[in-house]
Amino acid sequence: MKKLRKYSLFIFLFFVVYSCKTTQVMFSQGVSQGLSGTVFWYEGDLMPGIDKDPVEGIPVEREIVIYELTSLKQVKVTDGYFYYDLETRLVKTVFSDEEGKFIVELEPGTYSVFVKEAKGLFAKTFNQGGYINPVEIHADELVAIRIRVDYEAAY
């Protein structure tokens, strides 16, 4: 019985250590071209006020999906900022870790970046051309972004 506990503890510790190293390796892979960022969750009353401190957001684990540059004409929308039936091609998917951090290698080009939520793909920013959350990647450049998932917040 003692041996069984000892082996169980060893296996548990092995998986804990291994999973921690996996996250560290992800951010030290040497990705030098693509997209990195942090995903933050916001909710509740975020209306600015005299006696209110600014809300920083909570880092969250999420699935980030990257599509070819996508316009409002190439999607269906529900509840304002949730998209589905995109006519453009899915390029890559990446997951943020428990600190909200992610990194993904991408070829030079312009992409639309979404966060996968229960209601659909979430994005809240646009450019003047009507393209959804566009991010431009240049050769040998790592673009850093901050993603606000704030559909449960009131401003």
N, C-alpha and C positions, 0 to 999 in steps of 0.2 A: 504494500500500500504506500509506503514511504517513497519507493522508487517511482511509482505512478505519479505522485504529487510532484516529485522532483522533475520528472520529464515534462509534465504538464506546465510547470512554471518555466522551464527552459524554453518550451515551444512558444508560450505566451510572450516571454521577453524577446525571443527572436523576432516574432512578428511585429512587436511594438518598435523595436530598433530598426527593422527593415523598412517599415512604413515611414518612419521619420526620415530615413536616408533617401527614400524615393522622392519626397518633397524637396529636399535639399538639392538633389541631383538635378531635378527639373529646372531649378533656377541657376544652375552652374553649368549647363550644357554648352554654353558658348554660342547661343543663338545671337547672331549679329545683324540679322535682317528680318524684320517682321513687326510683330505687335506685342507689347507687354502692357500690363495694367492691373488695376485693382477694382473690384466690384464692391459697392457699398449699398446697403439697404437703408431706406428712410421711410418713416411712417409717423402718423399723428399730425398735430398742429405745429407746423414749422413757420407760422407767420412771425416775421420779425417784430420785436418789441423792445422797449426801453430797458426792461429788467430781464430780458431773455438772452441767454448765451446762444451763439450759433450752434446748430446741430452738426456734428461731424459725420454721422452715418456709421453703420455697423458693417465691418467687412463680412462678406458672406460667400459660401460655396455656391457656385452656379455653373450652368452649362452656357458657354459663349459660342454662338454660331456665327460664322463669317460667310457672307454671300458675295457674289459679284455685285458691283454697285447697283443698287436697287432704288427705283423711283416709286413715288406714291401710286403711279399709274400701273405698276407691275405687281401690286399686292391687293389683298382684301384686308379690311381692317374691322376690328370689333372693339368696343369700349375705348375708343380714342387712340390708344397707343399699342394695341396688340395686333400683330400681323400674322396672316396665314395665306396659303396658296400663292407663295412667291413664284413669279415667272422666271426668276434668275437662278443660276446654278449655285448650290451649296459648295463652298470652297474648302472650309475646314471647321472642325469642332474642337473646342478645348474646354477644360474644366478649371475653374478657379479653386484654390485650396482654402483651408479654414481661415486664412488671413485675407481672403479675397483676391489673392495674386494669381496671375496667369501669364504665360508667355507662349507665343506660337510663331513658327517660321512661316513667312509669306513671300511670294514673289513680288517684285515691284508692280504697283498698280493701285487702283482705288477700290475699296471694298465697303460694304455696309455691314455694321456690327450689331448683333442683336443678343439679348439675354433670353434664354428659354424659361418661360413661366407657365403655369397651369393654363392660363387663358390664351396663350400663343407666344409669339416672339415679340419681346418688348424692346422698344427704342423710342426715345422722346425728342431727339434732335434731328434737324433737317438743314440742308443748305438752301441757297436761293433757287437752285434748279429743281427743288422738290425731291432731292435724293435723301434717303433715310440714313442717318448716322454715318456719314461718309468718313473714311479714314484712308489717307494716301500714304502708301509705303514707297520709299525710294531705295535704290540699290545701296547696300551696306549701311542701312539705317534701321535702328530699332525705335519705333514710335511708341511712346508711353501715353496711355489714356487712363481716365478715371470714369468709371461707369456708375451712374446714379440710377438705382432701381427705386423709384419714388412714387409709384402709382397709388400707394396707400397713404401718401402725405398730402396735406392741405397747406397751401401757401396764401 
